[in-house]
């Protein structure tokens, strides 16, 4: 792939497709719905690339379990829903600050390699995940948050348009993407399935003549 310094006039296919934004597909599992007060327990992320035909494929994935920040709220209903036990003695987890520092570094490196100026969040019901990412960055005083502060791609909305379904499992089924309910509500699994769904929609749009113009 041509580097940014070699030829700034020729952006990568990925940068050209999304107006120099790098789409990063994310899923976050939490201890509740309040981004300011509730713990982040897991995060999964998928960074895409484009093949020679201009179709989205996975370039790299990231997953990490997270230690609840000091004073974080944990709702029993949320833990029962996800099946996550944040205090399991064999649970391998890292501090929230370390996780987001590492993830932001990975995203910035991918932005550079794809000649993108900023990352844009892709998630299922993206407002939820976006709020938790912004809250974590603020809570840990992370100044170089690579994600756009408010814009995102929401696969719930996109799959509602493309397939008439807004629930992740049903949208995957409509898109002929396998989905195992037993593995759901893991940030690793859900981020990978959300990525497959996003790729399916974007690539299908290309097949129908929607891009390139």
C-alpha positions as CSV (number, residue, x, y, z in Angstrom):
1,X,0.0,0.0,0.0
2,X,1.3,3.5,-0.9
3,X,2.3,5.4,2.3
4,X,1.0,8.8,3.1
5,X,4.4,10.4,2.7
6,X,5.0,8.8,-0.6
7,X,1.9,10.2,-2.3
8,X,-0.5,12.4,-0.4
9,X,-2.5,13.0,-3.6
10,X,-3.5,9.3,-3.7
11,X,-5.4,8.4,-0.5
12,X,-6.0,4.8,0.4
13,X,-9.2,3.2,-0.8
14,X,-10.4,3.2,2.8
15,X,-9.7,6.9,3.3
16,X,-11.4,7.7,0.0
17,X,-14.5,5.7,0.8
18,X,-15.2,7.4,4.2
19,X,-14.0,11.0,3.6
20,X,-10.6,10.3,5.3
21,X,-12.4,8.8,8.4
22,X,-11.3,5.4,9.6
23,X,-14.3,3.3,10.7
24,X,-13.6,1.3,13.8
25,X,-16.3,-1.2,14.8
26,X,-16.7,-1.3,18.6
27,X,-18.7,-3.2,21.2
28,X,-18.6,-2.4,24.9
29,X,-20.1,-4.4,27.7
30,X,-20.9,-2.5,30.9
31,X,-22.3,-2.6,34.4
32,X,-25.3,-0.4,33.5
33,X,-26.6,2.3,31.2
34,X,-25.0,5.4,32.7
35,X,-21.7,6.2,31.0
36,X,-20.7,8.6,33.8
37,X,-21.2,6.2,36.7
38,X,-21.3,2.6,35.4
39,X,-18.3,0.4,34.9
40,X,-16.9,-0.6,31.5
41,X,-16.2,-4.4,31.7
42,X,-15.1,-5.4,28.2
43,X,-14.3,-3.7,24.9
44,X,-13.9,-5.3,21.5
45,X,-12.8,-3.5,18.4
46,X,-12.4,-4.4,14.7
47,X,-10.2,-2.3,12.4
48,X,-11.0,-2.8,8.7
49,X,-9.1,-2.5,5.5
50,X,-10.2,-2.7,1.9
51,X,-9.1,-5.4,-0.6
52,X,-8.2,-4.6,-4.2
53,X,-11.8,-4.7,-5.2
54,X,-12.7,-2.0,-2.6
55,X,-14.5,-4.4,-0.3
56,X,-14.3,-4.1,3.5
57,X,-12.5,-6.9,5.3
58,X,-11.0,-7.3,8.8
59,X,-7.5,-6.1,9.2
60,X,-7.0,-6.5,13.0
61,X,-9.1,-7.1,16.1
62,X,-8.7,-6.0,19.7
63,X,-10.3,-7.3,22.9
64,X,-9.7,-6.6,26.6
65,X,-11.5,-7.2,29.9
66,X,-11.5,-4.1,32.1
67,X,-11.2,-3.7,35.8
68,X,-14.1,-1.5,37.0
69,X,-12.8,2.0,37.8
70,X,-12.8,3.0,41.5
71,X,-16.3,3.8,42.7
72,X,-17.9,2.4,39.5
73,X,-21.6,1.3,39.7
74,X,-22.5,-2.2,38.9
75,X,-26.1,-3.1,38.3
76,X,-27.1,-6.7,39.1
77,X,-29.5,-6.7,36.1
78,X,-26.7,-5.7,33.7
79,X,-24.3,-8.4,35.1
80,X,-27.0,-11.1,34.7
81,X,-27.7,-10.0,31.2
82,X,-24.1,-10.2,30.0
83,X,-23.1,-13.1,32.3
84,X,-19.9,-11.2,33.2
85,X,-18.5,-11.6,36.8
86,X,-16.1,-8.7,37.2
87,X,-14.7,-10.3,40.4
88,X,-14.0,-13.8,39.1
89,X,-10.6,-14.9,40.5
90,X,-9.5,-16.2,37.1
91,X,-10.7,-13.1,35.1
92,X,-7.7,-11.5,33.4
93,X,-8.4,-7.8,33.2
94,X,-6.6,-4.5,32.9
95,X,-7.1,-1.0,34.3
96,X,-9.5,1.1,32.2
97,X,-6.8,3.8,31.6
98,X,-4.3,1.3,30.3
99,X,-6.9,-0.3,28.0
100,X,-8.0,2.9,26.4
101,X,-4.5,4.2,26.1
102,X,-3.6,1.0,24.2
103,X,-6.7,1.0,22.0
104,X,-6.3,4.7,21.1
105,X,-2.6,4.0,20.1
106,X,-3.7,1.1,17.9
107,X,-6.4,3.2,16.2
108,X,-4.0,6.2,15.6
109,X,-1.5,3.8,14.1
110,X,-4.2,2.4,11.8
111,X,-5.3,5.9,10.9
112,X,-1.8,6.8,9.8
113,X,-1.3,3.6,7.7
114,X,-4.6,4.3,5.9
115,X,-4.0,8.0,5.5
116,X,-7.1,8.8,7.6
117,X,-7.4,12.1,9.6
118,X,-9.7,10.7,12.2
119,X,-11.5,7.6,13.4
120,X,-15.3,7.2,13.4
121,X,-17.1,4.9,15.7
122,X,-19.2,2.1,14.2
123,X,-21.4,0.2,16.7
124,X,-24.9,-1.3,17.1
125,X,-26.9,1.4,18.9
126,X,-23.8,3.5,18.6
127,X,-24.9,6.3,20.9
128,X,-24.5,3.9,23.9
129,X,-20.9,2.8,23.1
130,X,-19.9,6.3,22.1
131,X,-21.0,7.8,25.4
132,X,-18.9,5.2,27.3
133,X,-15.8,5.8,25.2
134,X,-16.1,9.6,25.7
135,X,-16.7,9.2,29.4
136,X,-13.7,6.9,29.8
137,X,-11.4,9.3,27.9
138,X,-12.6,12.2,30.1
139,X,-12.4,10.2,33.3
140,X,-8.8,9.1,32.6
141,X,-7.7,12.5,31.2
142,X,-6.8,11.0,27.8
143,X,-6.3,14.0,25.5
144,X,-5.8,12.1,22.2
145,X,-9.1,10.4,21.7
146,X,-8.9,9.5,18.0
147,X,-12.7,9.1,17.6
148,X,-14.9,11.9,16.3
149,X,-16.6,13.4,19.4
150,X,-20.2,12.9,18.2
151,X,-20.5,11.5,14.7
152,X,-20.8,7.7,14.3
153,X,-22.2,4.9,12.1
154,X,-25.0,3.0,13.7
155,X,-25.5,-0.5,12.4
156,X,-28.9,-0.7,14.1
157,X,-30.1,2.1,11.8
158,X,-28.2,0.8,8.7
159,X,-29.5,-2.7,9.1
160,X,-33.0,-1.4,9.6
161,X,-32.7,0.3,6.2
162,X,-30.9,-2.7,4.5
163,X,-32.7,-5.6,6.1
164,X,-35.7,-4.4,8.0
165,X,-34.2,-5.6,11.3
166,X,-32.6,-3.6,14.1
167,X,-31.7,-6.3,16.7
168,X,-28.2,-7.5,16.0
169,X,-29.0,-11.2,16.0
170,X,-31.9,-10.8,13.6
171,X,-30.1,-8.4,11.4
172,X,-27.2,-10.9,11.1
173,X,-29.7,-13.6,10.2
174,X,-31.3,-11.5,7.5
175,X,-27.8,-10.8,6.1
176,X,-27.0,-14.5,6.1
177,X,-24.4,-14.1,8.9
178,X,-24.2,-16.9,11.4
179,X,-25.0,-15.8,15.0
180,X,-24.6,-17.9,18.1
181,X,-26.8,-16.6,20.9
182,X,-24.7,-18.5,23.5
183,X,-21.7,-16.3,22.5
184,X,-23.6,-13.0,22.5
185,X,-23.0,-10.2,25.0
186,X,-19.3,-10.8,24.8
187,X,-17.5,-7.7,23.5
188,X,-15.2,-9.9,21.4
189,X,-18.1,-11.7,19.7
190,X,-20.5,-8.8,19.3
191,X,-17.8,-6.5,17.9
192,X,-16.9,-9.2,15.3
193,X,-20.5,-9.8,14.3
194,X,-21.2,-6.0,14.2
195,X,-18.2,-5.7,11.9
196,X,-19.5,-8.5,9.6
197,X,-22.9,-6.8,9.5
198,X,-21.3,-3.4,8.7
199,X,-19.1,-4.9,6.0
200,X,-22.1,-6.7,4.5
201,X,-24.1,-3.5,4.2
202,X,-21.3,-1.4,2.8
203,X,-20.1,-4.1,0.3
204,X,-23.7,-4.8,-0.8
205,X,-24.1,-1.1,-1.5
206,X,-21.0,-1.2,-3.7
207,X,-22.3,-4.2,-5.5
208,X,-25.5,-2.3,-6.3
209,X,-23.5,0.6,-7.8
210,X,-23.5,3.0,-4.9
211,X,-19.7,3.4,-4.6
212,X,-17.5,4.5,-6.2
213,X,-19.5,7.2,-7.8
